[in-house]
Amino acid sequence: MSGHEGLEAASKNSILNANYISHRLKDHFPTKYSRNGLVAHECILDCAEFAKVNIKEKDIAKRLMD
């Protein structure tokens, strides 16, 4: 519905946002599947350390949305 320009803008924004989140959280959560410190359109964080103290991924996601 947004046409070629809208799709291109949405793609650029998703890549920019994913890399921003990855960079801001790198001291707290290791980022999986990054190359040269950059990610694609999604940022996948490794939450394995938090599972050891009974904190679930859903809890982390809720806090990030807040």
C-alpha positions as CSV (number, residue, x, y, z in Angstrom):
1,M,0.0,0.0,0.0
2,S,2.9,2.3,0.6
3,G,4.5,1.6,-2.7
4,H,8.2,1.1,-3.5
5,E,9.3,4.2,-1.5
6,G,7.3,3.2,1.6
7,L,8.7,-0.4,1.5
8,E,12.3,0.9,1.1
9,A,11.8,3.4,4.0
10,A,10.3,0.7,6.3
11,S,13.2,-1.6,5.4
12,K,15.8,1.0,6.2
13,N,14.1,1.9,9.5
14,S,13.9,-1.7,10.6
15,I,17.7,-2.2,10.0
16,L,18.5,1.1,11.7
17,N,16.4,0.3,14.7
18,A,17.7,-3.3,15.1
19,N,21.3,-2.0,15.0
20,Y,20.5,0.8,17.5
21,I,19.0,-1.7,20.0
22,S,21.9,-4.1,19.5
23,H,24.4,-1.4,20.1
24,R,22.7,0.1,23.2
25,L,22.2,-3.3,24.9
26,K,25.6,-4.8,23.9
27,D,27.0,-4.4,27.5
28,H,24.0,-6.3,29.0
29,F,23.0,-8.8,26.4
30,P,25.2,-10.5,23.8
31,T,23.7,-10.2,20.3
32,K,23.4,-13.4,18.3
33,Y,23.9,-13.6,14.5
34,S,25.8,-10.3,14.0
35,R,28.5,-9.8,11.5
36,N,31.1,-7.1,12.0
37,G,29.0,-5.8,14.9
38,L,25.9,-5.2,12.7
39,V,22.7,-7.1,12.5
40,A,20.1,-7.3,9.7
41,H,16.4,-6.3,10.2
42,E,16.0,-8.0,13.5
43,C,18.1,-8.1,16.7
44,I,18.3,-11.4,18.5
45,L,19.6,-11.1,22.1
46,D,21.1,-14.0,24.0
47,C,19.3,-14.3,27.4
48,A,20.8,-17.6,28.5
49,E,22.5,-16.0,31.5
50,F,19.2,-14.8,32.9
51,A,17.6,-18.2,32.7
52,K,20.1,-19.3,35.4
53,V,18.4,-16.9,37.9
54,N,14.8,-17.8,36.7
55,I,14.2,-14.7,34.6
56,K,12.4,-15.5,31.4
57,E,12.7,-13.9,28.0
58,K,9.1,-12.7,28.2
59,D,10.0,-10.7,31.4
60,I,13.0,-9.1,29.6
61,A,10.8,-8.3,26.5
62,K,8.2,-6.6,28.7
63,R,10.8,-4.5,30.4
64,L,12.3,-3.4,27.0
65,M,8.9,-2.3,25.8
66,D,8.3,-0.2,29.0
